[in-house]
Amino acid sequence: MKTYLVGGAVRDKLLGRNVTEKDWVVVGSSPEQMLTQGFTPVGKDFPVFLHPQTKEEYALARTERKTGKGYGGFSFYCGEEVTLEEDLIRRDLTINAMAEDANGNIIDPYNGQQDLADRQLRHVSPAFAEDPVRILRIARFAARYHTLGFRVADETITLMQTMVANGEVDHLVAERIWKETERALGEPHPEIFIEVLRASHALTRLFPEIDALFGVPQTATHHPEIDTGIHTLMSLQQAVKLSPSTCVRFATLLHDLGKATTPQDEWPRHIAHEDRSLPLVKKLCERIAAPKDYKDLALMVAQWHTHCHRALELKPATLLKVLQANDAFRRPERFEQFLLCCEADARGRTGFEQREYPQADFFRAALRAAQAVDIPAIQQSGFSGKEFGDEVNRQRLQNLLQLKNNAQ
């Protein structure tokens, strides 16, 4: 029985990155032996155990065989004779198919160290094509390691394209798509996740609403980058700079979906694209099982971002309408997320990346002014029912008018 550190821990250790999780492979053992040594079983599909002290995961070395479509279409074999090399070859990337023994020696049968040096994300074997989740994982790794200069190897992109063409990606379940997407949004360069999916032709299958944005022109005066797809990815880059929230980044990614439905004879203008975005956002979120808070913010941003861009021009009544429609009085923290998305959109344009966005601060001031109304005093004055609401709105509008006058 031999134990090896494997996968991401070895990869990140060689890259000089902080190792947060350790996974281990056990060669020459059996489930009975693991139980005898005090390990706790946790694996459903194949034997995985928790160490009695460290609680780290120890998996028996295994081989696998494709038995059906999709992520779950595999059978596993975990006999004591399965070798470390046989276990490693079933992994996704060469840089994830290395192991370290108890003496610190690196076992690297598939040239992972060379690909680390060359900054290549390369599949280990043709068996990569049997698991469609790997398309999402490779795109996510590309988003994580882009800063270090990593790129997906050409032959791996080609294999991913073949997987899409063969329909393997169509068997991905919504929950798995969402899990990988959410994790990718938390990486330093989530726009690379989208770019890799597009290069592999998976974007049109998984996120057709986003894929449709590429090639759609916008007015060059406001959008020097012209292409709506490029603008979307530039906005996502800006969202990363403004917030660590994956919810903010997701809403920014979906903010302009309606522009893909603009009739070509109306290009490069996109009148009413906000309203046309809403059913597309709903459809996408439902298809990938996005949580409600993600969907709600995405819908807010899609519908109201243009109002935010025009904040300094809006009448007090319209300012109040935006605050009320977005539930800013009860959920100011979500309204703040909305403002960050709008700022990311405004800065996600060629030459506008460093430009100030006073509209967000103006809306923050508008919310504070509207919140300053003394609700208890209005109640004590005897207002109730509709008259109470009307008086609250009247005083809020009065405060917003004063704010606008002071700003002029």
C-alpha positions as CSV (number, residue, x, y, z in Angstrom):
1,M,0.0,0.0,0.0
2,K,1.5,3.4,-1.1
3,T,0.0,6.8,-0.8
4,Y,0.6,9.7,-3.2
5,L,-0.3,13.4,-3.2
6,V,-2.0,14.1,-6.6
7,G,-3.7,16.6,-8.8
8,G,-4.1,20.3,-8.0
9,A,-2.0,20.2,-4.9
10,V,1.1,19.0,-6.9
11,R,0.4,21.4,-9.7
12,D,0.0,24.5,-7.5
13,K,3.0,23.5,-5.4
14,L,5.2,23.4,-8.5
15,L,3.8,26.7,-9.6
16,G,4.6,28.2,-6.2
17,R,1.0,28.9,-5.4
18,N,-0.7,28.4,-2.1
19,V,-2.1,24.9,-1.7
20,T,-5.5,24.9,0.0
21,E,-6.7,21.4,-0.5
22,K,-4.8,18.1,-0.7
23,D,-6.1,15.0,-2.5
24,W,-4.4,11.6,-2.2
25,V,-4.4,8.4,-4.2
26,V,-3.8,5.0,-2.5
27,V,-2.3,2.3,-4.6
28,G,-2.3,-1.4,-3.6
29,S,-5.1,-1.2,-1.0
30,S,-8.8,-2.2,-0.7
31,P,-11.9,-0.7,0.9
32,E,-11.6,-3.2,3.7
33,Q,-8.0,-2.2,4.5
34,M,-8.9,1.5,4.5
35,L,-11.7,0.8,7.0
36,T,-9.4,-1.2,9.2
37,Q,-7.1,1.8,9.4
38,G,-9.8,4.1,10.6
39,F,-10.7,5.9,7.3
40,T,-14.3,7.0,6.8
41,P,-16.0,6.1,3.5
42,V,-17.6,9.0,1.6
43,G,-17.5,8.0,-2.1
44,K,-20.8,7.1,-3.7
45,D,-19.5,6.1,-7.2
46,F,-16.1,4.8,-6.2
47,P,-14.1,4.3,-2.9
48,V,-13.1,7.7,-1.4
49,F,-12.2,7.9,2.3
50,L,-11.6,10.7,4.8
51,H,-8.4,10.4,6.8
52,P,-9.1,9.8,10.5
53,Q,-7.0,12.8,11.6
54,T,-6.6,15.3,8.7
55,K,-10.0,14.6,7.1
56,E,-8.4,14.9,3.7
57,E,-9.7,12.8,0.9
58,Y,-7.9,9.5,0.0
59,A,-9.2,7.7,-3.1
60,L,-8.2,4.2,-4.2
61,A,-6.4,4.1,-7.5
62,R,-9.0,3.4,-10.2
63,T,-9.6,2.9,-13.8
64,E,-12.8,3.8,-15.6
65,R,-14.8,2.8,-18.6
66,K,-17.3,4.8,-20.6
67,T,-20.7,3.2,-20.4
68,G,-23.1,6.0,-21.4
69,K,-23.6,9.6,-22.3
70,G,-22.6,12.6,-20.1
71,Y,-20.8,13.1,-16.8
72,G,-22.3,10.1,-15.1
73,G,-21.8,7.6,-17.9
74,F,-18.9,5.7,-16.4
75,S,-18.1,2.5,-14.5
76,F,-15.1,2.3,-12.2
77,Y,-12.7,-0.4,-11.1
78,C,-10.6,-0.1,-8.0
79,G,-8.6,-3.4,-7.7
80,E,-5.4,-3.5,-5.7
81,E,-3.5,-4.1,-8.9
82,V,-4.4,-0.8,-10.4
83,T,-1.2,1.3,-10.9
84,L,-0.6,4.9,-10.2
85,E,0.1,5.5,-13.9
86,E,-3.3,3.9,-14.8
87,D,-5.0,6.2,-12.3
88,L,-3.3,9.3,-13.5
89,I,-4.0,8.8,-17.2
90,R,-7.8,9.1,-16.6
91,R,-7.3,12.7,-15.4
92,D,-8.1,15.7,-17.5
93,L,-4.9,17.7,-18.0
94,T,-1.3,16.8,-18.0
95,I,-0.6,19.4,-15.3
96,N,-3.2,17.6,-13.1
97,A,-1.8,14.1,-13.8
98,M,1.3,14.3,-11.6
99,A,1.9,12.8,-8.2
100,E,4.3,13.2,-5.3
101,D,5.5,10.4,-3.2
102,A,6.3,10.4,0.5
103,N,9.9,11.5,-0.2
104,G,8.9,14.5,-2.3
105,N,9.7,12.9,-5.6
106,I,7.5,13.9,-8.5
107,I,6.0,11.1,-10.6
108,D,5.2,12.6,-14.0
109,P,4.4,10.0,-16.7
110,Y,2.6,12.4,-19.0
111,N,4.9,15.4,-19.1
112,G,2.9,17.7,-16.9
113,Q,6.0,19.5,-15.7
114,Q,7.0,20.4,-19.3
115,D,3.5,21.7,-19.9
116,L,3.7,23.8,-16.7
117,A,6.9,25.3,-18.0
118,D,5.3,25.9,-21.4
119,R,2.2,27.3,-19.9
120,Q,0.0,24.8,-21.8
121,L,-3.4,23.3,-20.7
122,R,-3.2,20.0,-22.6
123,H,-5.4,16.9,-22.3
124,V,-3.7,13.7,-21.0
125,S,-5.3,11.2,-23.4
126,P,-8.2,10.8,-25.8
127,A,-10.3,9.6,-22.9
128,F,-10.7,13.3,-22.1
129,A,-13.4,13.4,-24.7
130,E,-15.6,11.0,-22.7
131,D,-16.5,13.6,-20.0
132,P,-18.2,16.8,-21.2
133,V,-17.7,18.5,-17.8
134,R,-14.0,18.7,-18.8
135,I,-14.8,21.4,-21.4
136,L,-16.1,23.6,-18.6
137,R,-13.2,22.7,-16.3
138,I,-10.6,23.5,-19.0
139,A,-12.2,26.9,-19.6
140,R,-12.3,27.5,-15.9
141,F,-8.6,26.6,-15.5
142,A,-7.8,29.0,-18.4
143,A,-9.6,31.8,-16.5
144,R,-7.7,31.0,-13.4
145,Y,-4.2,30.8,-14.9
146,H,-4.5,33.4,-17.6
147,T,-2.4,35.8,-15.6
148,L,0.5,33.3,-15.5
149,G,0.4,33.1,-19.3
150,F,-1.4,29.7,-19.7
151,R,-3.4,28.9,-22.8
152,V,-5.3,25.9,-24.0
153,A,-3.3,23.7,-26.4
154,D,-4.4,23.7,-30.0
155,E,-5.0,20.0,-30.0
156,T,-7.1,20.2,-26.9
157,I,-9.3,22.9,-28.5
158,T,-9.7,20.7,-31.5
159,L,-10.7,17.8,-29.3
160,M,-13.2,19.9,-27.5
161,Q,-14.7,21.0,-30.8
162,T,-15.1,17.4,-31.7
163,M,-16.8,16.7,-28.4
164,V,-19.3,19.5,-29.2
165,A,-19.9,18.3,-32.7
166,N,-20.5,14.7,-31.4
167,G,-23.2,16.1,-29.1
168,E,-21.5,15.0,-25.9
169,V,-21.8,18.5,-24.4
170,D,-25.6,18.4,-24.8
171,H,-25.7,15.8,-22.0
172,L,-24.4,18.2,-19.4
173,V,-26.9,18.7,-16.5
174,A,-27.9,22.2,-15.5
175,E,-26.6,21.9,-12.0
176,R,-23.1,21.0,-13.2
177,I,-23.1,23.8,-15.8
178,W,-24.0,26.3,-13.1
179,K,-21.4,25.0,-10.6
180,E,-18.6,25.3,-13.1
181,T,-19.8,28.7,-14.3
182,E,-20.1,30.1,-10.8
183,R,-16.6,28.9,-10.0
184,A,-15.3,30.4,-13.2
185,L,-16.9,33.8,-12.4
186,G,-14.9,33.8,-9.2
187,E,-11.6,33.5,-11.1
188,P,-9.3,36.5,-12.0
189,H,-10.2,36.4,-15.7
190,P,-13.8,35.0,-16.2
191,E,-13.9,36.5,-19.6
192,I,-11.3,33.9,-20.7
193,F,-13.8,31.2,-19.6
194,I,-16.3,32.6,-22.2
195,E,-13.6,32.9,-24.8
196,V,-12.5,29.3,-24.4
197,L,-16.1,28.1,-24.6
198,R,-16.5,30.1,-27.7
199,A,-13.3,28.7,-29.3
200,S,-14.4,25.2,-28.6
201,H,-17.9,25.9,-30.1
202,A,-19.5,25.0,-26.7
203,L,-20.7,28.6,-26.1
204,T,-23.4,28.3,-28.7
205,R,-24.7,25.1,-27.1
206,L,-24.4,26.1,-23.4
207,F,-25.0,29.9,-23.6
208,P,-26.4,30.7,-27.1
209,E,-27.8,34.0,-25.8
210,I,-24.2,35.2,-25.1
211,D,-22.7,33.6,-28.2
212,A,-25.3,35.5,-30.4
213,L,-23.8,38.9,-29.2
214,F,-20.6,38.4,-31.1
215,G,-20.7,40.1,-34.5
216,V,-23.5,42.5,-33.5
217,P,-22.3,46.1,-34.0
218,Q,-23.0,49.1,-31.8
219,T,-22.6,52.8,-32.4
220,A,-18.9,53.6,-32.6
221,T,-19.3,56.9,-30.8
222,H,-20.4,55.2,-27.6
223,H,-18.8,51.9,-28.2
224,P,-15.4,52.2,-30.0
225,E,-15.0,48.5,-29.7
226,I,-18.2,48.2,-31.8
227,D,-18.8,44.4,-31.3
228,T,-21.4,43.7,-28.6
229,G,-19.7,40.4,-27.6
230,I,-16.4,42.2,-27.1
231,H,-18.1,44.9,-25.1
232,T,-19.7,42.2,-22.9
233,L,-16.4,40.6,-22.1
234,M,-14.8,44.0,-21.5
235,S,-17.6,44.8,-19.0
236,L,-17.0,41.5,-17.3
237,Q,-13.3,42.4,-16.9
238,Q,-14.4,45.7,-15.3
239,A,-16.8,43.9,-13.0
240,V,-13.9,41.8,-11.7
241,K,-12.0,45.0,-10.8
242,L,-15.1,46.5,-9.0
243,S,-16.3,43.5,-7.0
244,P,-15.4,40.0,-5.9
245,S,-19.1,39.1,-6.1
246,T,-19.9,36.4,-8.6
247,C,-23.5,37.6,-8.6
248,V,-22.3,41.1,-9.8
249,R,-20.1,39.5,-12.5
250,F,-23.0,37.2,-13.7
251,A,-25.4,40.1,-14.0
252,T,-22.8,42.1,-15.9
253,L,-22.3,39.2,-18.3
254,L,-26.0,39.1,-19.1
255,H,-26.8,42.8,-19.2
256,D,-27.1,43.3,-23.0
257,L,-28.6,40.0,-24.2
258,G,-31.4,41.8,-26.0
259,K,-29.0,43.5,-28.5
260,A,-28.6,40.1,-30.2
261,T,-32.3,40.3,-31.2
262,T,-32.2,43.8,-32.7
263,P,-33.3,43.6,-36.4
264,Q,-30.2,44.1,-38.6
265,D,-31.8,47.0,-40.4
266,E,-31.8,48.9,-37.1
267,W,-28.1,48.3,-36.4
268,P,-26.0,49.8,-34.9
269,R,-28.7,51.3,-32.7
270,H,-30.5,49.0,-30.2
271,I,-33.7,50.7,-29.2
272,A,-35.6,48.9,-26.4
273,H,-32.9,46.2,-26.0
274,E,-33.5,46.4,-22.3
275,D,-37.0,44.9,-22.5
276,R,-36.0,42.4,-25.1
277,S,-33.2,41.2,-22.7
278,L,-35.6,40.1,-20.0
279,P,-37.0,36.9,-21.5
280,L,-33.5,35.9,-22.6
281,V,-32.1,36.4,-19.1
282,K,-35.0,34.3,-17.7
283,K,-34.5,31.5,-20.2
284,L,-30.7,31.3,-19.7
285,C,-31.0,31.3,-15.9
286,E,-33.7,28.6,-15.9
287,R,-31.7,26.5,-18.3
288,I,-28.5,26.4,-16.1
289,A,-30.4,26.5,-12.8
290,A,-28.9,29.8,-11.7
291,P,-30.0,30.7,-8.1
292,K,-32.8,33.2,-7.6
293,D,-30.6,36.0,-6.3
294,Y,-28.4,35.8,-9.4
295,K,-31.4,35.8,-11.7
296,D,-33.0,38.7,-9.9
297,L,-30.0,40.9,-10.1
298,A,-29.4,40.0,-13.7
299,L,-33.0,41.0,-14.6
300,M,-32.6,44.3,-12.7
301,V,-29.4,45.2,-14.5
302,A,-30.8,44.2,-17.9
303,Q,-33.9,46.4,-17.5
304,W,-32.6,49.4,-15.7
305,H,-28.9,49.9,-16.6
306,T,-29.7,52.6,-19.2
307,H,-31.6,54.6,-16.6
308,C,-28.5,54.5,-14.4
309,H,-26.3,55.8,-17.2
310,R,-28.8,58.7,-17.5
311,A,-29.0,59.4,-13.8
312,L,-27.9,63.0,-14.0
313,E,-30.6,63.8,-16.5
314,L,-33.5,62.0,-14.8
315,K,-36.4,63.9,-13.2
316,P,-37.0,63.3,-9.5
317,A,-40.1,61.2,-10.3
318,T,-38.0,58.9,-12.5
319,L,-35.2,58.7,-9.9
320,L,-37.8,57.6,-7.4
321,K,-39.4,55.1,-9.9
322,V,-36.0,53.4,-10.4
323,L,-35.4,53.2,-6.6
324,Q,-38.8,51.7,-6.0
325,A,-38.7,49.3,-8.9
326,N,-35.4,47.9,-7.7
327,D,-36.6,47.7,-4.1
328,A,-33.7,49.9,-3.0
329,F,-35.3,51.0,0.3
330,R,-35.6,47.4,1.6
331,R,-32.6,46.0,-0.2
332,P,-29.9,48.7,-0.4
333,E,-27.1,46.1,-0.6
334,R,-28.6,44.7,-3.8
335,F,-29.0,48.2,-5.2
336,E,-25.3,48.7,-4.6
337,Q,-24.6,45.6,-6.6
338,F,-26.8,47.0,-9.4
339,L,-24.7,50.2,-9.4
340,L,-21.5,48.3,-9.6
341,C,-22.8,46.4,-12.7
342,C,-23.8,49.6,-14.3
343,E,-20.3,51.1,-13.7
344,A,-18.8,47.9,-15.2
345,D,-20.9,48.3,-18.2
346,A,-20.0,52.0,-18.6
347,R,-16.3,51.2,-18.3
348,G,-16.3,48.1,-20.5
349,R,-15.6,50.1,-23.6
350,T,-12.4,50.9,-25.5
351,G,-10.9,54.1,-24.0
352,F,-13.5,54.3,-21.2
353,E,-11.8,51.9,-18.8
354,Q,-10.5,54.5,-16.4
355,R,-13.3,57.1,-16.8
356,E,-15.2,58.3,-13.8
357,Y,-18.8,57.2,-13.4
358,P,-20.5,59.9,-11.3
359,Q,-23.9,58.4,-12.1
360,A,-23.4,55.7,-9.4
361,D,-22.6,58.2,-6.7
362,F,-25.5,60.3,-7.8
363,F,-27.9,57.4,-7.4
364,R,-26.3,56.6,-4.0
365,A,-27.0,60.2,-2.9
366,A,-30.5,59.9,-4.3
367,L,-31.2,56.8,-2.2
368,R,-29.8,58.6,0.9
369,A,-32.0,61.6,0.2
370,A,-35.1,59.5,-0.3
371,Q,-34.3,57.5,2.9
372,A,-34.0,60.7,4.9
373,V,-37.8,61.2,5.0
374,D,-39.0,60.9,8.6
375,I,-41.5,58.0,8.3
376,P,-42.5,58.0,12.0
377,A,-43.3,61.7,11.9
378,I,-45.6,61.1,8.9
379,Q,-47.4,58.4,10.8
380,Q,-47.7,60.6,13.9
381,S,-49.3,63.3,11.7
382,G,-52.2,61.0,11.2
383,F,-51.6,59.8,7.6
384,S,-52.7,56.3,6.9
385,G,-53.5,54.0,3.9
386,K,-53.0,55.5,0.5
387,E,-52.6,59.1,2.0
388,F,-49.6,57.8,4.0
389,G,-47.9,56.4,0.9
390,D,-48.6,59.5,-1.1
391,E,-47.2,61.8,1.6
392,V,-44.0,59.6,1.9
393,N,-43.6,59.8,-1.9
394,R,-44.2,63.6,-1.9
395,Q,-41.5,64.2,0.7
396,R,-39.1,61.9,-1.1
397,L,-39.7,63.7,-4.3
398,Q,-39.1,67.0,-2.6
399,N,-35.8,65.7,-1.2
400,L,-34.8,64.4,-4.7
401,L,-35.7,67.8,-6.3
402,Q,-33.4,69.5,-3.7
403,L,-30.6,67.0,-4.5
404,K,-30.9,67.8,-8.2
405,N,-30.9,71.5,-7.7
406,N,-27.8,71.3,-5.5
407,A,-26.1,69.2,-8.2
408,Q,-26.7,71.7,-10.9
